[in-house]
C-alpha cells in the first residue's frame, strides 16, 4: 500500500544537501519517489507501507546530519520556528561581526596605500587575533564542523565541507605562525581575518537569504490568514461561539457584516455582498442571497447572513486550495534536474580544483610560498559554494505558483509551470468552457399579450418540467419579477414541447416544426424572426394561447464574454487553437465564428477527444486541454497539461493539472503568461548561478579574489537569486 508523507527538514545549506538527502532516501527499500526542496526546507516521499515506514525514513535523514520530522501542516508553528532560527542567525552574525572588526582593522597594516590609517598595536598582536578568532571559528562556527563531519561520514561533501576546509586552513596556518613566532618582535602575516570574514559573511548571507525567502511564501501566508478558528453557531434560536473544526454539514451559522465566512455553506437567510477576491482573483464583490453558495475565507460586507454548513473544515474550497499550493511549492520543475546533476558532483570537483590551485601556486607560480598557495586555495573553496544554483528553481516556482493562486489559478505541481509555457496547441471544449454551459433566454417576440403576462403563463407551464430549456425560461421569468400562476393538466408532447391549462386558458409551447405539422398559424413577421434565430443555431419555442399564436422565445448556451478575447490572446502567443465538442457541427461552427476559432471538430465523444490529443502529440505537438473537468476527464488526463475550469461550488479540482477557479476563461491566458514569466525567471537565476561560478573560480585561482571578498560574493549570490524570484510578484 502506497503512502505519501511530507517532512520538515532543517540544516540544509546548499543544493548538495538536498541532493544528498534525495540520494540516501531513494536507496531505502520501499521508497518509490522522493523530492527535497531547499527553498521550502521540506521533503515529499512516496513509499510502500509494507516495506518501510516514515519513521525509518526520518531516522535515515537524521543519521546523515539533518534534523527531520513529520510536517504537521502547522503553518503558524513553522513560521515561529523559522523566526527563531532567524533570531539565532542574526545574533551569531552580530557577535561574529563585532569580533571581526578589530581583525578587519588590523588588515590595513598589510596595505601600503592604507598607511594613513592608525592601527592599534594590540590589534596586530598574534595572540590577540588568535583569541578573537577562536569563538568565531569553534563556537559560532561549530555547526559548520558538525554538519561537515556528518556529511563526510555518510560519504558526501556539501557546502559545510568547503567552509570548514577553507576557514580551518586559514585558522590553523595562522595558529602555526602565531606559536612558532612567539617572542619575535616582527609580526608574521596572519590570516585570522580570512577565517573570521568568511564565517561572518556566510552568516550575513544566510540571514538575508532566510529573511528574503520568507517573502516568497507571501501568497500561502495570505491564504492561511483567510482561515478563521471560530464561528457563530445558531442553534435553538441562540447564538454561541464554536470552533470551526467542530462544525458539521447541516448546522447553521451566522456571519455578521465585516466578518470572514468561516466554512463553505449555503445562504438560507439574508442578502449581502461578499468579497471573494483573495480566493478567486475577482475584485468585484458578489451578491449572495438564499440558495447561493459561500466559501470559507471570503468576506461578508453589508449585512448578516445565515448560512447552512455544507462541508467540513478540512474539505472546504480554501483548504483544497492551500493543499494544492503547498504541493506545487514543494514540488520540482523538470528543469531543476539540471541543478541536481551538477550539484551531485560539484563539491568534489571544486575540492580537486582547489588542491590543483594550491599545487600550481606552491610549486610553479610562487615556489615554496605556502601562504600565497593557501590563500588562493581558500578563495577557490569558498567562492564555489553551489547555494545560488540550488535556489534557482524552487524560489521561482514558489513565487510563481503563489502569484497564480492569488489570481485564482492553481498549479498542482511545479512541473506544470514549466510544461504550460512550452505548449504549442490549445484545445478548448465548447460547453462550459467557451460557453456558459447552461441555456439562457436570448430573444423574445410577443403578439397580442404583454411580456409580463407572456412570461407568467409560459413560466407556469415550464415550471413543472426539469428540461434545461424549461429551467432557462423559468429563470428568466423569475429574473423579471413575474409572479407565476398554477399550471394544470400539464401534458408533455414527446420531441416537440408541452401543453397545459393556465388561468383558464389553453397554452401550447412547442418547436416551430410542431406548428407547421399541425397547420397552426404563425404570422409572417414572426416566421422571419424564428428563421433568423434558428440560423444563429438557437433553440426556438413557439407559444400559442387559446389556439392563437402569442409569441416565440429563443434559448441558447451563450458564449462567455471573455471567449473571443481569450482565443485572440492565445493566437497572439503563437498557439494553435482547436475546438473539440460533442455538440453538432452547425452549433459548433456558430460558436467558433463568434470566438474566432477556425479549427473545429464536432460530435466527438470524450474518448475520441483523448484520441485526437494523442494523434497531435505523435506529431510532436505539446497539447493543453481546457475543459470543465467532468466529461472532459479523459482528454484532461491525456494532454501534456490539463486545465480544469472550476465553477461555483464544484471546482473540479481533481480533474486537471491546473484548476481555474470560477471558470474564468481569461485566466488560461494569464496562466500561460505566469508560466512563461516563471521559466524566464528560472533561466535568469541559472544564468547568474552558472556565470557566477564560471567567472569567479578562475579569478580565485589566479589570485585576483581575496578569500574574504570571495566569502562576501558567495553570500550575496544566493540573496540575488531570491530577490530576482521575488520580481514575479509584480506580474
Order of alpha helices (4+ residues) and beta strands (2+ residues): beta-alpha-beta-beta-alpha-beta-alpha-alpha-alpha-alpha-alpha-alpha-alpha-beta-beta-beta-beta-beta-alpha-beta-beta-beta-beta-alpha-alpha-alpha-alpha-beta-alpha-beta-beta-alpha-alpha-beta-beta-beta-alpha-alpha-beta-beta-alpha-beta-alpha-beta-alpha-beta-alpha-beta-beta-alpha-alpha
